[in-house]
Amino acid sequence: MATPHTITQGEHISRIAAQYGFFDYHLIWDDAANAALKKKRVDPHALLPGDVLQIPDKRHTPVSKPTGALHRFKIVAPPLKLRLAVRDFDNVPVANVPCELEIEGATYPLTTDGDGLVEKDVAATAEHGRLRVPSLGIDLPIRIGHLDPADEESGWLGRLINLGYVDDALGTTDPRELQSDIEEFQCDFGLKVTGVLDDATKAKLKQIHGT
C-alpha cells in the first residue's frame, strides 16, 4: 500500500526519494498512484506545499547467483543536476566568467559557459548553497527545491525574485511594489505595461527564466 507524503516548502522529489530509500525518483513519480499529480505538475522538481505524493511500496527483485563466488551489484542512480544562469541587468548571459558554487559547505570553482550557465551534480539531500561571481560582486544564496510550480502565483513571484525584479525573497512584497516590479519587467521586454501578471507576461517570464 502506498504511503502518502504531503509536500512541505523546500522539498523536491529527488530529496523525497532519497528519504524513502529510492535511488531513482522515477520509481515514485511514474507510479500509477501519482498519475493525477503528474498530470497537474508537469515538473516533478517543482512541487507545491500541500501536494500529496504517493510513495509506493518497494519491490523486491530476486537474483540467482551461484555460491562460492564473489558477485558485484551496481546500482546506477541518476544525479541531481543544479543548473544556474548568470545574466546581467540587460538579460545578457555573462559568459566565460570564473565563479564559485558552494553547496552544503563544499566550494566548487566553476566557469560559466557561452550561455552564462553553470552546472553541478549535487547530492539529492542538498538544501542550501551560494553562488559567488567575484568579478561582478555577486554573492547570492541558493535554496534548492524552493521554487514553486510555474502555474501558481507563488511560482511566478519566485521567478521574478530570481530575475532580480522583486527584492523581497520572502514573498511578502507590498502589492503596490509588486505591481511596479511587474510593470518594470513588462517594460523591459516590450510587453503591454499593466502591472498585472496576464498570460502574455507569464509566457515571457517563463521564457526568460527558463522553466
Phi and psi in degrees as GROMACS dihedral restraints (atoms count N, CA, C in turn):
[ dihedral_restraints ]
;  ai    aj    ak    al  type     phi  dphi    fc
    3     4     5     6     1   -68.3    20    10
    4     5     6     7     1   149.7    20    10
    6     7     8     9     1  -105.7    20    10
    7     8     9    10     1   121.1    20    10
    9    10    11    12     1   -73.9    20    10
   10    11    12    13     1   135.7    20    10
   12    13    14    15     1  -125.8    20    10
   13    14    15    16     1   117.7    20    10
   15    16    17    18     1   -87.6    20    10
   16    17    18    19     1   124.4    20    10
   18    19    20    21     1   -67.9    20    10
   19    20    21    22     1   135.1    20    10
   21    22    23    24     1  -113.6    20    10
   22    23    24    25     1   163.5    20    10
   24    25    26    27     1   -58.1    20    10
   25    26    27    28     1   131.1    20    10
   27    28    29    30     1    96.7    20    10
   28    29    30    31     1    -9.9    20    10
   30    31    32    33     1   -84.5    20    10
   31    32    33    34     1   145.6    20    10
   33    34    35    36     1  -137.5    20    10
   34    35    36    37     1   164.5    20    10
   36    37    38    39     1   -66.7    20    10
   37    38    39    40     1   -31.7    20    10
   39    40    41    42     1   -65.3    20    10
   40    41    42    43     1   -40.4    20    10
   42    43    44    45     1   -68.2    20    10
   43    44    45    46     1   -39.3    20    10
   45    46    47    48     1   -64.7    20    10
   46    47    48    49     1   -42.7    20    10
   48    49    50    51     1   -59.3    20    10
   49    50    51    52     1   -44.6    20    10
   51    52    53    54     1   -62.7    20    10
   52    53    54    55     1   -37.9    20    10
   54    55    56    57     1   -61.0    20    10
   55    56    57    58     1   -36.8    20    10
   57    58    59    60     1   -95.2    20    10
   58    59    60    61     1     5.5    20    10
   60    61    62    63     1    85.7    20    10
   61    62    63    64     1    21.3    20    10
   63    64    65    66     1   -99.8    20    10
   64    65    66    67     1   132.1    20    10
   66    67    68    69     1   -84.0    20    10
   67    68    69    70     1   -16.3    20    10
   69    70    71    72     1  -133.2    20    10
   70    71    72    73     1   120.2    20    10
   72    73    74    75     1   -64.5    20    10
   73    74    75    76     1   -21.4    20    10
   75    76    77    78     1   -60.8    20    10
   76    77    78    79     1   -27.3    20    10
   78    79    80    81     1   -63.7    20    10
   79    80    81    82     1   -24.6    20    10
   81    82    83    84     1   -93.2    20    10
   82    83    84    85     1   -50.7    20    10
   84    85    86    87     1   -63.8    20    10
   85    86    87    88     1   -36.1    20    10
   87    88    89    90     1   -88.3    20    10
   88    89    90    91     1     1.5    20    10
   90    91    92    93     1   -68.3    20    10
   91    92    93    94     1   142.8    20    10
   93    94    95    96     1   -58.1    20    10
   94    95    96    97     1   -28.5    20    10
   96    97    98    99     1   -66.1    20    10
   97    98    99   100     1   -17.8    20    10
   99   100   101   102     1  -105.0    20    10
  100   101   102   103     1    16.1    20    10
  102   103   104   105     1   -59.1    20    10
  103   104   105   106     1   -43.3    20    10
  105   106   107   108     1   -66.9    20    10
  106   107   108   109     1   -43.2    20    10
  108   109   110   111     1   -66.5    20    10
  109   110   111   112     1   -38.4    20    10
  111   112   113   114     1   -63.3    20    10
  112   113   114   115     1   -35.8    20    10
  114   115   116   117     1   -70.9    20    10
  115   116   117   118     1   -34.8    20    10
  117   118   119   120     1   -78.3    20    10
  118   119   120   121     1   -41.2    20    10
  120   121   122   123     1  -109.3    20    10
  121   122   123   124     1   103.5    20    10
  123   124   125   126     1   -65.0    20    10
  124   125   126   127     1   -37.9    20    10
  126   127   128   129     1  -103.3    20    10
  127   128   129   130     1   112.9    20    10
  129   130   131   132     1   -67.6    20    10
  130   131   132   133     1   -15.1    20    10
  132   133   134   135     1   -87.3    20    10
  133   134   135   136     1    -2.5    20    10
  135   136   137   138     1  -128.5    20    10
  136   137   138   139     1    85.5    20    10
  138   139   140   141     1  -104.2    20    10
  139   140   141   142     1   154.8    20    10
  141   142   143   144     1   -99.1    20    10
  142   143   144   145     1   134.8    20    10
  144   145   146   147     1   -51.2    20    10
  145   146   147   148     1   130.3    20    10
  147   148   149   150     1   105.4    20    10
  148   149   150   151     1   -23.3    20    10
  150   151   152   153     1   -60.2    20    10
  151   152   153   154     1   145.4    20    10
  153   154   155   156     1  -112.3    20    10
  154   155   156   157     1   117.8    20    10
  156   157   158   159     1  -101.9    20    10
  157   158   159   160     1   129.1    20    10
  159   160   161   162     1   -89.6    20    10
  160   161   162   163     1   122.3    20    10
  162   163   164   165     1   -95.2    20    10
  163   164   165   166     1   112.0    20    10
  165   166   167   168     1   -71.8    20    10
  166   167   168   169     1   159.8    20    10
  168   169   170   171     1   -66.6    20    10
  169   170   171   172     1   148.3    20    10
  171   172   173   174     1   -72.8    20    10
  172   173   174   175     1   142.8    20    10
  174   175   176   177     1  -103.0    20    10
  175   176   177   178     1   133.7    20    10
  177   178   179   180     1   -97.5    20    10
  178   179   180   181     1   126.6    20    10
  180   181   182   183     1  -113.5    20    10
  181   182   183   184     1   103.2    20    10
  183   184   185   186     1   -69.1    20    10
  184   185   186   187     1   143.2    20    10
  186   187   188   189     1  -128.6    20    10
  187   188   189   190     1   129.8    20    10
  189   190   191   192     1   -96.2    20    10
  190   191   192   193     1   125.7    20    10
  192   193   194   195     1  -137.4    20    10
  193   194   195   196     1   148.1    20    10
  195   196   197   198     1   -70.5    20    10
  196   197   198   199     1   151.1    20    10
  198   199   200   201     1   -80.5    20    10
  199   200   201   202     1   166.1    20    10
  201   202   203   204     1    80.5    20    10
  202   203   204   205     1    12.8    20    10
  204   205   206   207     1  -139.4    20    10
  205   206   207   208     1   159.3    20    10
  207   208   209   210     1   -91.3    20    10
  208   209   210   211     1   129.3    20    10
  210   211   212   213     1  -123.7    20    10
  211   212   213   214     1   137.1    20    10
  213   214   215   216     1  -114.9    20    10
  214   215   216   217     1   134.9    20    10
  216   217   218   219     1  -118.3    20    10
  217   218   219   220     1   129.1    20    10
  219   220   221   222     1  -114.8    20    10
  220   221   222   223     1   126.3    20    10
  222   223   224   225     1  -106.9    20    10
  223   224   225   226     1   124.1    20    10
  225   226   227   228     1   -97.0    20    10
  226   227   228   229     1   108.0    20    10
  228   229   230   231     1  -100.5    20    10
  229   230   231   232     1   123.2    20    10
  231   232   233   234     1   -63.4    20    10
  232   233   234   235     1   134.7    20    10
  234   235   236   237     1   -73.5    20    10
  235   236   237   238     1   157.3    20    10
  237   238   239   240     1   -94.1    20    10
  238   239   240   241     1   116.2    20    10
  240   241   242   243     1  -100.8    20    10
  241   242   243   244     1   124.3    20    10
  243   244   245   246     1   -95.1    20    10
  244   245   246   247     1   123.0    20    10
  246   247   248   249     1  -122.4    20    10
  247   248   249   250     1   126.1    20    10
  249   250   251   252     1  -126.0    20    10
  250   251   252   253     1   139.7    20    10
  252   253   254   255     1  -109.7    20    10
  253   254   255   256     1   126.3    20    10
  255   256   257   258     1  -105.1    20    10
  256   257   258   259     1   117.7    20    10
  258   259   260   261     1  -133.6    20    10
  259   260   261   262     1   154.6    20    10
  261   262   263   264     1   -86.0    20    10
  262   263   264   265     1  -175.0    20    10
  264   265   266   267     1   -67.8    20    10
  265   266   267   268     1   -15.1    20    10
  267   268   269   270     1   -96.9    20    10
  268   269   270   271     1    12.0    20    10
  270   271   272   273     1    65.6    20    10
  271   272   273   274     1    25.7    20    10
  273   274   275   276     1   -94.0    20    10
  274   275   276   277     1   129.2    20    10
  276   277   278   279     1   -56.6    20    10
  277   278   279   280     1   136.7    20    10
  279   280   281   282     1   -91.6    20    10
  280   281   282   283     1    96.5    20    10
  282   283   284   285     1   -92.1    20    10
  283   284   285   286     1   146.2    20    10
  285   286   287   288     1    55.5    20    10
  286   287   288   289     1    44.1    20    10
  288   289   290   291     1  -115.4    20    10
  289   290   291   292     1   129.8    20    10
  291   292   293   294     1   -63.2    20    10
  292   293   294   295     1   141.5    20    10
  294   295   296   297     1  -149.2    20    10
  295   296   297   298     1   172.5    20    10
  297   298   299   300     1  -126.3    20    10
  298   299   300   301     1   130.0    20    10
  300   301   302   303     1  -112.9    20    10
  301   302   303   304     1   118.4    20    10
  303   304   305   306     1  -105.5    20    10
  304   305   306   307     1   124.6    20    10
  306   307   308   309     1  -127.7    20    10
  307   308   309   310     1   116.9    20    10
  309   310   311   312     1    50.2    20    10
  310   311   312   313     1    42.5    20    10
  312   313   314   315     1    90.2    20    10
  313   314   315   316     1   -14.5    20    10
  315   316   317   318     1   -95.6    20    10
  316   317   318   319     1   133.6    20    10
  318   319   320   321     1  -108.5    20    10
  319   320   321   322     1   134.0    20    10
  321   322   323   324     1  -123.1    20    10
  322   323   324   325     1   119.7    20    10
  324   325   326   327     1   -75.5    20    10
  325   326   327   328     1   125.4    20    10
  327   328   329   330     1  -134.2    20    10
  328   329   330   331     1   171.0    20    10
  330   331   332   333     1  -135.3    20    10
  331   332   333   334     1   132.2    20    10
  333   334   335   336     1   -64.3    20    10
  334   335   336   337     1   148.1    20    10
  336   337   338   339     1   -85.7    20    10
  337   338   339   340     1  -168.5    20    10
  339   340   341   342     1   -63.8    20    10
  340   341   342   343     1   -19.5    20    10
  342   343   344   345     1  -101.4    20    10
  343   344   345   346     1    10.5    20    10
  345   346   347   348     1    77.3    20    10
  346   347   348   349     1    18.1    20    10
  348   349   350   351     1   -98.4    20    10
  349   350   351   352     1   145.6    20    10
  351   352   353   354     1  -127.6    20    10
  352   353   354   355     1   141.1    20    10
  354   355   356   357     1  -132.9    20    10
  355   356   357   358     1   145.3    20    10
  357   358   359   360     1  -154.1    20    10
  358   359   360   361     1   131.1    20    10
  360   361   362   363     1   -73.5    20    10
  361   362   363   364     1   130.2    20    10
  363   364   365   366     1  -127.6    20    10
  364   365   366   367     1   163.0    20    10
  366   367   368   369     1   -66.5    20    10
  367   368   369   370     1   146.0    20    10
  369   370   371   372     1   -61.6    20    10
  370   371   372   373     1   -22.7    20    10
  372   373   374   375     1   -90.0    20    10
  373   374   375   376     1    -2.1    20    10
  375   376   377   378     1   -62.9    20    10
  376   377   378   379     1   139.0    20    10
  378   379   380   381     1  -124.2    20    10
  379   380   381   382     1   -37.9    20    10
  381   382   383   384     1  -128.6    20    10
  382   383   384   385     1   156.0    20    10
  384   385   386   387     1  -170.7    20    10
  385   386   387   388     1  -173.5    20    10
  387   388   389   390     1  -146.7    20    10
  388   389   390   391     1   147.9    20    10
  390   391   392   393     1  -116.1    20    10
  391   392   393   394     1   125.5    20    10
  393   394   395   396     1  -122.0    20    10
  394   395   396   397     1   130.4    20    10
  396   397   398   399     1  -123.3    20    10
  397   398   399   400     1    89.3    20    10
  399   400   401   402     1   -54.6    20    10
  400   401   402   403     1   -39.8    20    10
  402   403   404   405     1   -66.7    20    10
  403   404   405   406     1   -21.3    20    10
  405   406   407   408     1  -107.5    20    10
  406   407   408   409     1     0.4    20    10
  408   409   410   411     1    68.9    20    10
  409   410   411   412     1    26.1    20    10
  411   412   413   414     1   -93.3    20    10
  412   413   414   415     1   129.2    20    10
  414   415   416   417     1  -146.8    20    10
  415   416   417   418     1    95.6    20    10
  417   418   419   420     1  -120.4    20    10
  418   419   420   421     1   140.3    20    10
  420   421   422   423     1   -75.1    20    10
  421   422   423   424     1   152.1    20    10
  423   424   425   426     1  -125.0    20    10
  424   425   426   427     1   129.7    20    10
  426   427   428   429     1  -118.9    20    10
  427   428   429   430     1   105.0    20    10
  429   430   431   432     1   -75.7    20    10
  430   431   432   433     1   126.3    20    10
  432   433   434   435     1    90.3    20    10
  433   434   435   436     1     5.6    20    10
  435   436   437   438     1   -94.0    20    10
  436   437   438   439     1    -3.4    20    10
  438   439   440   441     1   -84.1    20    10
  439   440   441   442     1   120.7    20    10
  441   442   443   444     1   -76.2    20    10
  442   443   444   445     1   164.1    20    10
  444   445   446   447     1   -56.9    20    10
  445   446   447   448     1   150.3    20    10
  447   448   449   450     1   -67.8    20    10
  448   449   450   451     1   -18.1    20    10
  450   451   452   453     1   -93.9    20    10
  451   452   453   454     1    10.1    20    10
  453   454   455   456     1  -110.9    20    10
  454   455   456   457     1   148.7    20    10
  456   457   458   459     1   -59.2    20    10
  457   458   459   460     1   -38.9    20    10
  459   460   461   462     1   -64.8    20    10
  460   461   462   463     1   -29.7    20    10
  462   463   464   465     1   -70.0    20    10
  463   464   465   466     1   -40.0    20    10
  465   466   467   468     1   -64.7    20    10
  466   467   468   469     1   -41.0    20    10
  468   469   470   471     1   -62.6    20    10
  469   470   471   472     1   -42.3    20    10
  471   472   473   474     1   -60.7    20    10
  472   473   474   475     1   -37.0    20    10
  474   475   476   477     1   -70.7    20    10
  475   476   477   478     1   -36.1    20    10
  477   478   479   480     1   -66.0    20    10
  478   479   480   481     1   -36.2    20    10
  480   481   482   483     1   -64.1    20    10
  481   482   483   484     1   -47.0    20    10
  483   484   485   486     1   -61.6    20    10
  484   485   486   487     1   -32.9    20    10
  486   487   488   489     1   -85.9    20    10
  487   488   489   490     1    -1.0    20    10
  489   490   491   492     1    87.2    20    10
  490   491   492   493     1    10.6    20    10
  492   493   494   495     1   -87.7    20    10
  493   494   495   496     1   -22.5    20    10
  495   496   497   498     1  -119.7    20    10
  496   497   498   499     1   128.6    20    10
  498   499   500   501     1   -83.2    20    10
  499   500   501   502     1   -30.6    20    10
  501   502   503   504     1   -82.3    20    10
  502   503   504   505     1   100.7    20    10
  504   505   506   507     1   -71.7    20    10
  505   506   507   508     1    -8.0    20    10
  507   508   509   510     1   -89.5    20    10
  508   509   510   511     1    -7.1    20    10
  510   511   512   513     1    77.1    20    10
  511   512   513   514     1    21.7    20    10
  513   514   515   516     1  -105.1    20    10
  514   515   516   517     1    28.3    20    10
  516   517   518   519     1   -61.9    20    10
  517   518   519   520     1   139.6    20    10
  519   520   521   522     1   -60.5    20    10
  520   521   522   523     1   137.4    20    10
  522   523   524   525     1   -54.0    20    10
  523   524   525   526     1   -36.4    20    10
  525   526   527   528     1   -69.6    20    10
  526   527   528   529     1   -37.1    20    10
  528   529   530   531     1   -68.5    20    10
  529   530   531   532     1   -39.6    20    10
  531   532   533   534     1   -63.8    20    10
  532   533   534   535     1   -40.3    20    10
  534   535   536   537     1   -59.9    20    10
  535   536   537   538     1   -42.9    20    10
  537   538   539   540     1   -64.3    20    10
  538   539   540   541     1   -39.4    20    10
  540   541   542   543     1   -63.7    20    10
  541   542   543   544     1   -41.8    20    10
  543   544   545   546     1   -65.2    20    10
  544   545   546   547     1   -40.5    20    10
  546   547   548   549     1   -61.0    20    10
  547   548   549   550     1   -39.4    20    10
  549   550   551   552     1   -64.3    20    10
  550   551   552   553     1   -42.9    20    10
  552   553   554   555     1   -61.9    20    10
  553   554   555   556     1   -45.8    20    10
  555   556   557   558     1   -62.2    20    10
  556   557   558   559     1   -40.6    20    10
  558   559   560   561     1   -65.4    20    10
  559   560   561   562     1   -41.9    20    10
  561   562   563   564     1   -63.1    20    10
  562   563   564   565     1   -28.7    20    10
  564   565   566   567     1  -115.9    20    10
  565   566   567   568     1    23.9    20    10
  567   568   569   570     1    66.6    20    10
  568   569   570   571     1    28.0    20    10
  570   571   572   573     1   -94.0    20    10
  571   572   573   574     1   163.6    20    10
  573   574   575   576     1   -65.3    20    10
  574   575   576   577     1   125.0    20    10
  576   577   578   579     1   -82.7    20    10
  577   578   579   580     1   104.2    20    10
  579   580   581   582     1  -122.0    20    10
  580   581   582   583     1   -19.3    20    10
  582   583   584   585     1    75.3    20    10
  583   584   585   586     1     9.9    20    10
  585   586   587   588     1  -118.8    20    10
  586   587   588   589     1   140.7    20    10
  588   589   590   591     1   -79.4    20    10
  589   590   591   592     1    74.3    20    10
  591   592   593   594     1   -80.0    20    10
  592   593   594   595     1   178.1    20    10
  594   595   596   597     1   -60.8    20    10
  595   596   597   598     1   -39.9    20    10
  597   598   599   600     1   -65.4    20    10
  598   599   600   601     1   -39.3    20    10
  600   601   602   603     1   -68.0    20    10
  601   602   603   604     1   -41.2    20    10
  603   604   605   606     1   -64.2    20    10
  604   605   606   607     1   -40.9    20    10
  606   607   608   609     1   -62.9    20    10
  607   608   609   610     1   -43.2    20    10
  609   610   611   612     1   -68.1    20    10
  610   611   612   613     1   -39.2    20    10
  612   613   614   615     1   -62.7    20    10
  613   614   615   616     1   -42.5    20    10
  615   616   617   618     1   -65.0    20    10
  616   617   618   619     1   -38.8    20    10
  618   619   620   621     1   -64.5    20    10
  619   620   621   622     1   -46.1    20    10
  621   622   623   624     1   -71.3    20    10
  622   623   624   625     1   -40.4    20    10
  624   625   626   627     1   -69.5    20    10
  625   626   627   628     1   -34.9    20    10
  627   628   629   630     1   102.7    20    10
  628   629   630   631     1    -7.0    20    10
